[in-house]
Amino acid sequence: MHQKLLLGFLACLLFLAVPLSAHAQSYGWGFKRSTNGEQPEAGAELDNLLKKYDSVYKGSPKEKVAYFTFDNGFENGYTAKILDVLKEEKVPATFFLTGHYLESAAPLVKRMAAEGHQIGNHSWGHPNFSRLTPDQMKEEWSKLKSKTEELTGQKEMPYTRPPEGVFTEESLRVAKEEGYTHVFWSIAFVDWHADKPKGADYAYNEIMKQVHPGAVILLHTVSPDNAGALQRVIQDMKKQGYKFEDLDHLMKNQG
């Protein structure tokens, strides 16, 4: 199971948005990375498509606000440390979880909710959504949402993130009809290789060189690198004048 999820995460961080098949509406999320504190760009086609369905990947360019998000497919022993740092620094986050994570790491899921973090919908089984029917999409989201409510009492789940970063116009449309907003990301790097850590300095540098106003930061918790770098990242971003908010703030400040 871990191997399958890692392969999924390998496809998750594409930095050029390209069609994944002959089907013109199937895409892997990607963008031109941020440099010099400027916001990244996904291009007019994707910007317009996301706007049509109220989907987002970055916040306002006018405010030094950033949003931490974590994709959790399986637990590898580092999430508790990340939660410790978020608590100490008083930083909210959204954890996009899969069914496997809910079933295998229930105490951590309960802790996320108890400490004020949002649980997002990363689907139940981590499938490629470009291959699903609308009914199958709805089932993936519904199972995850129901299990999350059972574990944590969280009734509302407005945010979703597609496995492998793969989406279609249909998946955006069906999600919106089901009450979900797709939240992509504007900062990411290769951080999902649990067996190939590169060190906390590597993670720190990869994040900090992409920092920009309105950043939606995607991290995975399977490597010690992010757990080791997170507090330094937060503290140094605060020194640069950044504040950290949840995704509700992001959505209220669109437009």
C-alpha positions as CSV (number, residue, x, y, z in Angstrom):
1,M,0.0,0.0,0.0
2,H,2.8,2.4,0.9
3,Q,4.5,1.7,-2.4
4,K,1.3,2.5,-4.4
5,L,0.9,5.7,-2.5
6,L,4.4,6.8,-3.1
7,L,4.0,6.2,-6.8
8,G,0.9,8.4,-6.6
9,F,2.8,11.1,-4.8
10,L,5.6,10.9,-7.4
11,A,3.1,12.1,-10.0
12,C,1.7,14.7,-7.6
13,L,4.2,17.4,-8.1
14,L,4.3,18.2,-11.8
15,F,5.6,21.7,-12.4
16,L,4.3,21.9,-16.0
17,A,0.6,21.5,-16.6
18,V,0.1,19.2,-19.5
19,P,-2.6,16.9,-20.8
20,L,-2.2,13.4,-19.4
21,S,-3.8,11.7,-22.3
22,A,-5.5,12.3,-25.6
23,H,-8.4,13.6,-23.6
24,A,-7.9,17.4,-23.8
25,Q,-9.5,18.0,-20.4
26,S,-7.3,15.7,-18.4
27,Y,-4.4,17.6,-16.6
28,G,-1.7,17.2,-14.1
29,W,-1.5,20.3,-11.9
30,G,1.6,22.4,-12.5
31,F,2.9,25.9,-12.8
32,K,6.0,28.1,-13.3
33,R,7.6,28.2,-9.9
34,S,7.9,31.4,-7.9
35,T,11.1,33.3,-7.9
36,N,12.1,36.5,-6.2
37,G,9.0,36.5,-4.1
38,E,6.7,36.8,-7.1
39,Q,3.6,34.6,-7.4
40,P,3.9,31.5,-9.7
41,E,1.8,31.3,-12.8
42,A,-0.2,28.3,-14.1
43,G,-1.1,30.0,-17.4
44,A,-4.3,31.5,-18.7
45,E,-5.9,28.2,-19.7
46,L,-5.7,26.7,-16.2
47,D,-6.4,30.0,-14.5
48,N,-9.6,30.4,-16.4
49,L,-10.7,26.8,-15.9
50,L,-10.1,27.0,-12.1
51,K,-11.9,30.3,-11.9
52,K,-14.9,28.8,-13.7
53,Y,-15.3,26.3,-10.9
54,D,-14.2,28.5,-8.0
55,S,-11.0,26.5,-7.6
56,V,-7.8,28.0,-6.3
57,Y,-4.0,27.6,-6.0
58,K,-2.9,30.9,-4.5
59,G,-4.1,33.8,-2.5
60,S,-3.9,37.6,-2.8
61,P,-0.6,38.9,-4.1
62,K,-1.1,42.0,-2.0
63,E,-0.8,40.4,1.5
64,K,2.0,38.5,3.1
65,V,-0.2,35.6,4.0
66,A,0.6,31.9,3.6
67,Y,-1.5,28.7,3.9
68,F,0.0,25.4,5.0
69,T,-1.5,22.2,3.6
70,F,-0.3,18.6,4.0
71,D,-1.2,15.6,1.9
72,N,-1.3,12.5,4.1
73,G,-1.7,9.1,2.4
74,F,0.1,7.1,5.1
75,E,1.7,7.7,8.4
76,N,5.5,7.3,8.7
77,G,6.2,8.7,12.2
78,Y,6.6,12.4,11.6
79,T,3.2,13.9,11.8
80,A,3.2,14.3,15.6
81,K,6.3,16.5,15.4
82,I,4.7,18.6,12.7
83,L,1.6,19.0,14.9
84,D,3.8,20.0,17.8
85,V,5.4,22.7,15.7
86,L,2.1,24.0,14.4
87,K,0.7,24.2,17.9
88,E,3.8,25.9,19.4
89,E,3.8,28.5,16.5
90,K,0.0,28.9,16.6
91,V,-0.2,28.1,12.8
92,P,-3.4,26.6,11.3
93,A,-3.1,23.9,8.6
94,T,-5.3,21.8,6.4
95,F,-4.5,18.1,6.2
96,F,-5.8,16.4,3.0
97,L,-6.3,12.8,4.1
98,T,-7.1,9.4,2.4
99,G,-9.1,6.5,3.7
100,H,-6.0,4.6,4.4
101,Y,-4.7,7.4,6.7
102,L,-8.1,7.6,8.5
103,E,-8.1,3.9,9.2
104,S,-4.4,3.5,10.1
105,A,-3.7,6.8,12.0
106,A,-7.0,7.6,13.8
107,P,-5.4,9.1,16.9
108,L,-3.5,11.6,14.8
109,V,-6.6,12.5,12.8
110,K,-8.4,13.2,16.1
111,R,-5.5,15.3,17.3
112,M,-5.6,17.4,14.1
113,A,-9.2,18.2,14.5
114,A,-8.9,18.8,18.3
115,E,-6.1,21.3,17.7
116,G,-8.2,23.3,15.3
117,H,-6.8,22.1,11.9
118,Q,-9.1,21.4,9.0
119,I,-9.4,17.9,7.4
120,G,-9.6,18.1,3.6
121,N,-10.8,15.4,1.2
122,H,-8.0,13.7,-0.7
123,S,-10.4,10.8,-1.7
124,W,-10.9,7.4,0.0
125,G,-8.7,5.2,-2.2
126,H,-6.3,7.8,-3.9
127,P,-7.4,6.9,-7.5
128,N,-6.8,8.8,-10.7
129,F,-9.9,11.0,-11.0
130,S,-9.6,11.3,-14.8
131,R,-10.6,7.6,-15.0
132,L,-13.7,7.9,-12.7
133,T,-17.3,8.4,-13.4
134,P,-19.2,11.1,-11.6
135,D,-20.8,8.6,-9.3
136,Q,-17.4,7.0,-8.5
137,M,-16.0,10.5,-7.7
138,K,-18.9,11.2,-5.4
139,E,-18.4,7.8,-3.6
140,E,-14.7,8.6,-3.1
141,W,-15.5,11.9,-1.4
142,S,-18.5,10.7,0.5
143,K,-16.7,7.8,2.1
144,L,-13.8,10.0,3.2
145,K,-16.1,12.7,4.6
146,S,-18.3,10.2,6.5
147,K,-15.3,8.5,8.1
148,T,-13.8,11.8,9.1
149,E,-17.0,12.9,10.8
150,E,-17.2,9.6,12.6
151,L,-13.7,10.0,13.9
152,T,-13.6,13.8,14.7
153,G,-17.1,15.2,14.6
154,Q,-16.1,17.5,11.7
155,K,-19.4,17.8,9.7
156,E,-18.3,20.3,7.1
157,M,-15.6,19.4,4.5
158,P,-15.5,22.1,1.9
159,Y,-12.0,21.5,0.4
160,T,-10.7,18.7,-1.8
161,R,-7.4,18.0,-3.5
162,P,-7.1,15.4,-6.3
163,P,-4.8,12.5,-6.0
164,E,-1.7,12.7,-8.1
165,G,-2.7,16.3,-8.9
166,V,-4.8,14.9,-11.8
167,F,-8.1,16.6,-12.7
168,T,-10.5,17.2,-15.5
169,E,-13.1,19.8,-16.1
170,E,-15.7,17.2,-15.2
171,S,-14.1,16.5,-11.8
172,L,-14.0,20.2,-11.1
173,R,-17.7,20.5,-12.0
174,V,-18.8,17.5,-10.1
175,A,-16.9,18.6,-7.0
176,K,-18.5,22.0,-7.1
177,E,-21.9,20.5,-7.4
178,E,-21.1,18.4,-4.3
179,G,-20.1,21.4,-2.4
180,Y,-16.3,21.1,-2.7
181,T,-13.7,23.6,-3.7
182,H,-10.6,22.2,-5.3
183,V,-7.5,23.6,-3.6
184,F,-4.2,23.1,-5.5
185,W,-0.9,24.6,-4.4
186,S,1.7,27.2,-5.4
187,I,4.7,25.9,-3.5
188,A,5.9,22.3,-3.6
189,F,9.0,20.2,-4.1
190,V,10.0,16.6,-4.2
191,D,9.4,15.7,-0.5
192,W,7.6,12.3,-0.6
193,H,10.5,9.8,-0.8
194,A,10.3,8.4,2.7
195,D,13.4,6.3,2.2
196,K,15.6,9.0,0.7
197,P,15.7,11.9,3.1
198,K,17.9,14.9,2.0
199,G,17.9,16.7,5.4
200,A,16.1,19.6,7.0
201,D,18.3,22.2,5.3
202,Y,17.2,20.9,1.9
203,A,13.6,21.1,2.8
204,Y,14.1,24.6,4.3
205,N,15.8,25.9,1.2
206,E,13.3,24.4,-1.2
207,I,10.4,26.1,0.6
208,M,12.0,29.5,1.3
209,K,13.2,30.1,-2.3
210,Q,9.6,29.8,-3.4
211,V,7.9,31.9,-0.7
212,H,5.6,34.5,-2.0
213,P,2.4,36.4,-0.9
214,G,-0.6,34.2,-1.0
215,A,1.4,31.0,-1.0
216,V,-0.5,27.7,-0.7
217,I,2.3,25.4,0.6
218,L,2.0,21.7,-0.1
219,L,4.1,19.4,2.1
220,H,4.1,15.6,2.8
221,T,4.7,14.2,6.2
222,V,6.4,10.9,5.3
223,S,10.0,12.2,5.5
224,P,11.9,13.7,8.4
225,D,13.0,16.6,6.3
226,N,9.8,18.6,6.5
227,A,9.3,17.8,10.2
228,G,12.9,19.0,10.8
229,A,12.6,22.2,8.7
230,L,9.0,23.4,9.5
231,Q,9.7,25.4,12.7
232,R,12.6,27.3,11.1
233,V,10.5,28.0,8.0
234,I,7.6,29.4,10.0
235,Q,9.8,31.5,12.2
236,D,11.8,32.9,9.3
237,M,8.6,33.6,7.3
238,K,7.3,35.5,10.4
239,K,10.5,37.5,10.4
240,Q,9.7,38.5,6.8
241,G,6.3,39.7,7.9
242,Y,4.2,36.7,6.9
243,K,1.0,35.6,8.7
244,F,-0.5,32.2,8.5
245,E,-4.2,31.6,7.9
246,D,-6.6,28.7,7.1
247,L,-8.3,28.0,3.8
248,D,-11.5,29.7,4.9
249,H,-9.5,33.0,4.9
250,L,-8.1,32.1,1.5
251,M,-11.6,31.7,0.0
252,K,-12.9,34.9,1.6
253,N,-10.1,36.9,0.0
254,Q,-10.4,35.7,-3.6
255,G,-11.2,38.0,-6.4
